[in-house]
C-alpha cells in the first residue's frame, strides 16, 4: 500500500499545487486510463470510477467521464465542476481517512507507480494552430531574413494552421524529414533529407470547451475555453521551410512533427501564477486597440519559465551541448489574445484543439546565458555555433540528438514534466 502522507521528492514537478491530468497505460494493462500525477505516483481515476461506488464522483454527473481513453469528456465539463473535482482530489490526498488510504483495495486500485506508466496523447488532437508572439524571436528572424518586422505583428497575433496528425507525445522519436530544397548556388531544386533540423520552445494551450462556428470570444472570455497547458516543441526543417515560405507560408518544413508533454497542467492550477507581460500592457489589445483583444487586467499571462537542452552522445557519453532559458511573460501577446484572434473569424473551437504560443525567446541573450528559443536564432541562421565542446559544435540537430524541454513556474511550486524527444535518421523514402 501507498501510505499517507505522500512525499514529494525534491525537484519533482508534480506537487500538491499541480495535480495535472494525463492518459497512460502499463505493460500489464494496455487499456488507456486517465490519471492525475502526484509525486512519483499516478492516481488512476479510470479504475477508481469503475470499481468504487463513492459519492465523491457525484459532482461529475451521472455519466462516466474517465472511461473513454482520453480527456475529452472530463475537459468538456463546466469549469465549476472541474474545480469541484480538483478540490475533491486535494481533500483525498490531505486526509489519511479518505478512500485513497482507508482501504487496501482502494489504495491498490488508486496508485500506479509513475515509472511503470506508458504515456499517451491527452486528447485526439483535431486541430493545431501555431502563433508567433515573441518580439525577440520576430525581430531576430526578420534581421536574419533581411526583412523588416511585419507591421501586422504589432496589431494582432500572427499565426498559421499546422498539422494535427503529426502532434506526438513525449518520448516518441522524430524522423529527419525529406523535402524539396532550393540550391544556394543555382536555381535548382532537389528532394533530399533536411540538413537544418531545429526545435522551437513553446507552450501548448489545450481547448476544453466547444465554440460553435460563427461565434467569437474576447481575450478575457478565452479562459472559459482553456483546459490546460503542455510543453510544446514545434520541430522545424529550416531548409525546406525557407524554400516553400513564399508566398503561402510553411508546409512540409513544419508539418513533420510537433512533440508535446503528456501531463496537462490545468488552468485552475495556474491561477496563482498570473502576471503581466514584460513587453506591453495587455489591456491595450495591440497598436490597433481592437476591443476583443483588450484584457481587463494587466495580469493576463502566466509566470512560466522554459528551459531547453540539446543532448548529444560523444566519446565520453551523453551530455548537454546547450541550455537556454526563456519566459512566457516576455511575449507580446497572451494566450487569451491568441484564442480571441483565432476565433474572430468564426472558425469555432473544439475540445482537444491545441494552440502553440510560437517560439518563446527572451531578451538578454549572451554567450554565457542563452535566452533564445530555437537554433536558428542561437546560430545566427546557421552561421556560427550555438555551443561548442572539445568534440562537437552545435549548429543544427544531428541524428541521435535529444531535445529536452522543461517548464516550471518561477516559484518552482509546479512544473510540466520533461518533454524529451530524439531525432532519428530519415524514415521511408520515395523511390
C-alpha positions as CSV (number, residue, x, y, z in Angstrom):
1,X,0.0,0.0,0.0
2,X,0.9,3.6,-0.5
3,X,0.9,5.3,2.9
4,X,-0.2,8.8,3.9
5,X,1.2,11.4,3.5
6,X,2.5,11.2,0.0
7,X,6.0,12.6,-0.1
8,X,7.0,14.8,-3.0
9,X,10.7,14.3,-4.0
10,X,12.9,17.4,-4.4
11,X,12.6,18.9,-7.9
12,X,9.5,16.9,-8.7
13,X,7.1,19.0,-10.8
14,X,4.0,17.1,-9.7
15,X,3.2,18.8,-6.4
16,X,0.0,19.2,-4.5
17,X,-0.3,22.6,-6.1
18,X,-0.3,21.0,-9.5
19,X,-2.3,17.7,-10.0
20,X,-2.0,17.6,-13.8
21,X,-4.1,15.1,-15.9
22,X,-2.8,12.6,-18.3
23,X,-3.5,9.4,-20.2
24,X,-1.5,6.3,-19.5
25,X,-1.3,2.5,-19.8
26,X,1.1,-0.1,-18.4
27,X,2.9,-3.1,-19.7
28,X,0.4,-5.3,-17.9
29,X,-2.7,-3.3,-18.8
30,X,-2.7,-1.9,-22.3
31,X,-6.0,-0.1,-21.9
32,X,-5.7,3.7,-21.7
33,X,-6.5,5.1,-18.3
34,X,-6.9,8.7,-17.1
35,X,-4.8,9.7,-14.2
36,X,-3.6,12.6,-12.1
37,X,0.1,12.9,-11.3
38,X,1.3,13.4,-7.7
39,X,4.9,12.9,-6.8
40,X,6.2,9.5,-8.1
41,X,2.6,8.2,-8.4
42,X,-0.4,8.4,-10.7
43,X,-3.9,8.3,-9.2
44,X,-5.8,6.0,-11.6
45,X,-9.1,7.8,-12.0
46,X,-10.4,5.3,-14.6
47,X,-10.1,2.4,-12.2
48,X,-11.4,4.3,-9.2
49,X,-14.5,5.5,-11.2
50,X,-15.2,1.9,-12.4
51,X,-14.6,0.0,-9.2
52,X,-15.7,2.3,-6.5
53,X,-19.2,3.3,-5.6
54,X,-18.3,6.6,-3.9
55,X,-20.3,9.8,-3.6
56,X,-17.2,11.8,-4.4
57,X,-17.8,11.1,-8.1
58,X,-21.3,12.5,-8.0
59,X,-20.1,16.0,-8.8
60,X,-19.1,14.8,-12.2
61,X,-22.6,13.8,-13.2
62,X,-24.3,10.5,-13.9
63,X,-22.2,9.5,-17.0
64,X,-18.6,8.2,-16.5
65,X,-16.0,10.7,-17.7
66,X,-12.8,8.7,-17.1
67,X,-13.6,5.7,-19.3
68,X,-13.1,6.7,-22.9
69,X,-9.3,6.7,-23.1
70,X,-8.7,10.5,-23.3
71,X,-9.5,13.7,-21.5
72,X,-12.3,14.9,-23.8
73,X,-15.3,14.1,-21.5
74,X,-13.7,15.5,-18.4
75,X,-12.3,18.6,-20.1
76,X,-15.8,19.3,-21.5
77,X,-17.3,19.6,-18.1
78,X,-18.1,23.1,-16.8
79,X,-15.2,24.8,-15.2
80,X,-17.0,24.9,-11.8
81,X,-17.4,21.1,-12.0
82,X,-13.7,20.6,-12.8
83,X,-12.8,22.9,-9.9
84,X,-15.0,20.9,-7.5
85,X,-13.3,17.7,-8.6
86,X,-9.9,19.3,-8.0
87,X,-11.0,20.2,-4.5
88,X,-12.2,16.6,-4.0
89,X,-8.8,15.2,-5.0
90,X,-7.0,17.7,-2.7
91,X,-9.2,16.6,0.2
92,X,-8.5,12.9,-0.6
93,X,-4.8,13.5,-0.6
94,X,-4.8,15.6,2.6
95,X,-6.9,13.2,4.6
96,X,-5.4,9.9,6.0
97,X,-9.0,8.6,6.4
98,X,-10.0,9.2,2.8
99,X,-10.9,6.4,0.4
100,X,-7.4,6.6,-1.1
101,X,-5.8,5.4,2.2
102,X,-8.6,3.9,4.2
103,X,-8.9,0.5,2.5
104,X,-6.3,-1.7,1.0
105,X,-8.4,-2.5,-2.1
106,X,-9.0,1.2,-2.9
107,X,-5.3,2.0,-2.3
108,X,-4.1,-0.7,-4.7
109,X,-6.7,0.4,-7.3
110,X,-5.8,4.0,-6.9
111,X,-2.0,4.2,-7.1
112,X,0.2,3.4,-10.1
113,X,4.0,3.9,-9.9
114,X,5.0,6.7,-12.4
115,X,7.9,4.6,-13.6
116,X,5.6,1.9,-14.8
117,X,3.4,4.2,-16.9
118,X,3.4,4.4,-20.7
119,X,2.2,7.9,-21.6
120,X,-0.2,8.7,-24.5
121,X,-1.6,11.9,-26.1
122,X,-4.1,13.5,-23.7
123,X,-6.6,14.1,-26.5
124,X,-7.4,13.1,-30.0
125,X,-5.9,16.3,-31.5
126,X,-8.3,17.7,-34.0
127,X,-6.6,21.0,-35.0
128,X,-3.2,22.7,-34.4
129,X,-2.6,26.4,-34.8
130,X,0.7,28.0,-34.1
131,X,1.4,31.6,-33.3
132,X,4.4,34.0,-33.4
133,X,4.3,36.3,-30.4
134,X,7.8,36.9,-29.2
135,X,9.3,40.3,-30.0
136,X,12.8,38.9,-29.7
137,X,12.1,36.0,-31.9
138,X,10.3,38.0,-34.6
139,X,13.0,40.7,-34.7
140,X,15.8,38.2,-34.8
141,X,14.2,36.2,-37.6
142,X,13.4,39.4,-39.6
143,X,17.1,40.5,-39.4
144,X,18.4,37.1,-40.4
145,X,15.9,37.0,-43.3
146,X,17.0,40.6,-44.4
147,X,13.4,41.8,-44.0
148,X,11.6,44.3,-41.7
149,X,9.3,43.1,-39.0
150,X,5.7,42.8,-40.4
151,X,3.6,45.7,-39.1
152,X,0.7,43.4,-38.6
153,X,2.6,41.7,-35.8
154,X,2.1,44.8,-33.5
155,X,-1.6,44.9,-34.3
156,X,-2.7,41.2,-33.9
157,X,-1.1,37.9,-33.1
158,X,0.4,36.3,-36.2
159,X,-0.4,32.6,-36.7
160,X,-0.9,29.8,-39.1
161,X,-2.7,26.4,-39.2
162,X,-0.3,23.5,-38.6
163,X,-0.7,19.7,-39.0
164,X,-2.7,17.9,-36.2
165,X,-1.9,14.4,-37.5
166,X,1.8,14.8,-36.5
167,X,1.3,16.0,-33.0
168,X,3.0,13.3,-30.9
169,X,3.6,12.6,-27.2
170,X,7.0,13.0,-25.5
171,X,9.3,10.0,-25.9
172,X,8.1,9.2,-29.4
173,X,11.1,9.6,-31.8
174,X,11.1,12.0,-34.7
175,X,12.5,11.1,-38.1
176,X,14.5,13.5,-40.1
177,X,12.1,14.7,-42.8
178,X,12.8,14.8,-46.5
179,X,11.7,17.6,-48.8
180,X,12.3,19.8,-51.7
181,X,15.2,22.2,-51.1
182,X,16.5,25.0,-53.3
183,X,20.2,25.3,-54.1
184,X,22.1,28.4,-52.9
185,X,24.4,28.1,-55.9
186,X,21.9,28.0,-58.7
187,X,18.1,27.8,-59.2
188,X,17.8,24.0,-59.0
189,X,15.6,22.2,-56.6
190,X,16.4,18.8,-55.0
191,X,14.4,16.3,-53.0
192,X,16.6,15.4,-50.1
193,X,16.8,14.9,-46.3
194,X,16.8,18.2,-44.4
195,X,20.2,19.3,-43.1
196,X,18.8,22.1,-40.9
197,X,16.6,20.4,-38.3
198,X,15.6,22.8,-35.5
199,X,13.5,22.8,-32.4
200,X,11.1,25.6,-31.2
201,X,10.4,26.0,-27.5
202,X,6.8,26.8,-27.0
203,X,3.8,26.3,-24.7
204,X,0.7,24.5,-25.9
205,X,-2.8,25.6,-25.0
206,X,-5.4,22.8,-24.9
207,X,-9.0,23.7,-25.6
208,X,-11.6,22.3,-23.2
209,X,-14.9,23.9,-24.4
210,X,-16.6,23.8,-27.8
211,X,-17.1,27.1,-29.6
212,X,-19.7,26.8,-32.4
213,X,-19.0,28.0,-35.9
214,X,-19.8,31.7,-36.3
215,X,-19.3,32.6,-32.6
216,X,-16.4,34.7,-31.3
217,X,-14.8,35.3,-27.9
218,X,-12.8,38.1,-26.3
219,X,-9.4,37.7,-24.8
220,X,-10.9,37.5,-21.3
221,X,-13.6,35.0,-22.3
222,X,-10.8,32.8,-23.6
223,X,-10.2,31.5,-20.1
224,X,-13.5,29.6,-20.3
225,X,-12.2,27.6,-23.2
226,X,-8.7,26.7,-21.9
227,X,-8.5,23.3,-20.2
228,X,-4.7,23.5,-19.6
229,X,-1.2,23.7,-20.8
230,X,1.6,21.5,-22.0
231,X,5.2,21.9,-23.2
232,X,5.4,22.0,-27.0
233,X,8.4,21.5,-29.3
234,X,7.4,22.5,-32.9
235,X,10.1,20.7,-34.9
236,X,11.3,22.6,-38.0
237,X,13.2,21.8,-41.1
238,X,14.6,25.2,-41.9
239,X,15.9,24.5,-45.4
240,X,12.6,23.0,-46.5
241,X,10.7,25.8,-44.7
242,X,12.6,28.6,-46.4
243,X,12.2,27.0,-49.8
244,X,8.4,26.9,-49.6
245,X,7.7,30.0,-47.4
246,X,6.9,32.5,-50.3
247,X,4.0,33.1,-50.9
248,X,1.8,30.8,-48.9
249,X,3.9,30.1,-45.8
250,X,5.3,26.9,-44.3
251,X,4.0,23.4,-45.2
252,X,6.4,20.4,-45.1
253,X,9.1,22.3,-43.3
254,X,6.9,22.5,-40.2
255,X,4.4,19.6,-40.6
256,X,6.5,16.5,-39.9
257,X,6.3,16.6,-36.0
258,X,5.2,18.6,-33.1
259,X,6.0,17.0,-29.7
260,X,4.0,17.7,-26.5
261,X,4.5,16.7,-22.9
262,X,1.9,14.2,-21.7
263,X,0.7,15.9,-18.5
264,X,-1.8,18.7,-18.8
265,X,-1.4,21.4,-16.2
266,X,-4.9,22.8,-15.7
267,X,-6.0,26.4,-15.8
268,X,-7.0,26.1,-12.1
269,X,-3.5,25.1,-11.0
270,X,-2.1,28.0,-13.0
271,X,-4.3,30.6,-11.3
272,X,-1.8,31.7,-8.6
273,X,0.8,32.3,-11.4
274,X,-0.9,35.1,-13.3
275,X,1.3,38.1,-14.1
276,X,1.7,41.0,-16.5
277,X,3.6,40.9,-19.8
278,X,7.0,42.5,-19.6
279,X,6.6,43.9,-23.1
280,X,3.2,45.6,-23.3
281,X,0.1,46.5,-21.2
282,X,-2.2,43.6,-22.1
283,X,-5.2,45.9,-21.6
284,X,-4.3,47.8,-24.8
285,X,-5.0,45.0,-27.2
286,X,-2.2,45.9,-29.6
287,X,-1.5,49.0,-31.6
288,X,-4.9,48.8,-33.3
289,X,-6.6,48.5,-29.9
290,X,-9.1,46.1,-31.3
291,X,-11.7,45.6,-28.5
292,X,-11.8,41.8,-28.5
293,X,-8.0,41.7,-28.0
294,X,-8.1,44.0,-24.9
295,X,-7.8,42.4,-21.5
296,X,-9.5,43.9,-18.5
297,X,-6.4,43.2,-16.2
298,X,-2.7,43.5,-16.8
299,X,-2.2,40.2,-15.1
300,X,-3.4,38.2,-18.0
301,X,-0.5,35.9,-18.8
302,X,1.4,33.4,-16.7
303,X,4.8,33.4,-14.9
304,X,6.3,30.3,-16.6
305,X,10.0,29.7,-17.3
306,X,11.1,27.5,-20.2
307,X,14.4,25.6,-20.2
308,X,15.7,23.7,-23.2
309,X,18.8,21.5,-23.5
310,X,20.3,19.7,-26.6
311,X,21.8,16.4,-25.6
312,X,24.4,14.7,-27.9
313,X,26.3,11.5,-27.4
314,X,30.1,11.6,-27.7
315,X,33.2,9.6,-26.7
316,X,32.5,10.4,-23.0
317,X,28.8,9.7,-23.1
318,X,25.8,11.9,-23.5
319,X,25.9,15.5,-22.2
320,X,24.1,18.8,-22.8
321,X,25.7,20.9,-25.5
322,X,23.4,23.8,-24.9
323,X,20.9,25.0,-22.3
324,X,18.7,28.1,-22.9
325,X,16.2,29.8,-20.7
326,X,13.2,32.0,-21.7
327,X,9.9,33.2,-20.2
328,X,6.2,33.2,-21.3
329,X,5.7,36.7,-19.8
330,X,8.2,38.1,-22.4
331,X,5.7,37.5,-25.2
332,X,3.8,40.5,-26.7
333,X,0.5,38.6,-26.9
334,X,-1.2,36.5,-24.2
335,X,-2.7,33.0,-24.7
336,X,-6.2,34.7,-24.3
337,X,-5.4,37.1,-27.1
338,X,-4.2,34.3,-29.3
339,X,-7.5,32.4,-28.8
340,X,-9.6,35.6,-29.3
341,X,-7.8,36.4,-32.6
342,X,-8.1,32.8,-33.8
343,X,-11.8,32.6,-33.1
344,X,-12.5,36.1,-34.5
345,X,-13.2,34.7,-38.0
346,X,-15.9,32.5,-36.7
347,X,-13.9,29.3,-37.3
348,X,-15.0,27.8,-34.0
349,X,-13.0,25.7,-31.5
350,X,-13.3,22.0,-30.5
351,X,-12.3,20.2,-27.3
352,X,-8.8,18.8,-27.8
353,X,-7.6,21.5,-30.3
354,X,-4.1,22.7,-29.5
355,X,-2.7,26.2,-29.9
356,X,1.0,27.0,-29.8
357,X,2.4,30.2,-28.4
358,X,5.2,30.3,-31.0
359,X,8.9,30.3,-30.1
360,X,9.5,31.8,-26.7
361,X,12.7,33.9,-26.8
362,X,13.6,36.4,-24.1
363,X,15.8,39.4,-24.1
364,X,19.3,39.4,-22.6
365,X,20.9,36.6,-24.6
366,X,24.6,36.3,-24.2
367,X,27.3,33.6,-24.8
368,X,27.2,32.8,-21.0
369,X,23.4,32.8,-20.6
370,X,21.3,31.8,-23.6
371,X,17.7,33.1,-23.8
372,X,16.6,32.2,-27.3
373,X,14.1,29.5,-28.1
374,X,15.4,27.9,-31.3
375,X,18.7,27.1,-33.0
376,X,18.0,29.4,-36.0
377,X,18.3,32.4,-33.6
378,X,21.1,30.9,-31.5
379,X,23.3,30.2,-34.5
380,X,22.6,33.4,-36.4
381,X,20.9,31.4,-39.1
382,X,23.4,28.6,-39.0
383,X,26.5,30.9,-39.4
384,X,28.1,30.3,-36.0
385,X,27.8,27.5,-33.5
386,X,25.3,27.9,-30.6
387,X,27.6,25.9,-28.4
388,X,30.9,24.1,-28.6
389,X,32.8,21.4,-26.8
390,X,36.0,19.6,-27.3
391,X,34.3,17.1,-29.6
392,X,31.3,18.9,-31.0
393,X,29.9,22.2,-32.4
394,X,26.2,22.7,-32.4
395,X,24.7,24.3,-35.5
396,X,21.6,22.3,-36.2
397,X,20.5,18.9,-34.8
398,X,22.2,15.6,-35.8
399,X,20.6,12.2,-35.9
400,X,20.7,10.8,-32.4
401,X,20.4,14.2,-30.7
402,X,17.8,14.6,-28.0
403,X,15.9,17.8,-27.2
404,X,14.9,18.1,-23.5
405,X,12.4,20.8,-22.6
406,X,11.2,21.6,-19.1
407,X,8.8,24.3,-17.9
408,X,8.3,25.5,-14.3
409,X,6.5,28.3,-12.5
410,X,9.0,30.9,-11.4
411,X,8.2,29.9,-7.8
412,X,9.2,26.3,-8.6
413,X,5.9,25.1,-7.0
414,X,4.7,23.3,-10.1
415,X,6.2,22.1,-13.4
416,X,5.1,20.5,-16.6
417,X,7.4,17.4,-16.5
418,X,10.0,16.6,-19.1
419,X,9.4,16.8,-22.8
420,X,12.2,14.7,-24.2
421,X,12.4,13.6,-27.8
422,X,15.1,12.1,-30.0
423,X,15.8,12.9,-33.7
424,X,16.4,9.8,-35.8
425,X,17.5,9.4,-39.4
426,X,15.0,9.6,-42.3
427,X,12.2,7.0,-42.4
428,X,11.0,5.5,-45.7
429,X,12.0,7.3,-48.9
430,X,10.3,7.9,-52.2
431,X,11.9,5.8,-55.0
